[in-house]
Amino acid sequence: MRASRLIRKSHRWLSIAFTLLVGANIAVQGNEQVALWVGGATLLPLLLLLVSGLYLFVLPYRKRRVGEEGR
């Protein structure tokens, strides 16, 4: 259970980082060169959010499936 708790906590912090980066991207829209770099920087947290979110989505189904096999 410790791994899922760590993934859940990191998912929350990644969402905060992603939100701040999107806000920064909106703030620097006047400067295209900087906006390109900030926009590119948002892709890493977004990818990590996708992976951790899919894991958290599948976790209850996986637990239910493991419980059924034990019967």
Secondary structure by P-SEA (a helix, b strand, c coil): caaaaaaaaaaaaaaaaaaaaaaaaaaacccaaaaaaaaaaaaaaaaaaaaaaaaaaaaaaaaaaaaaaac
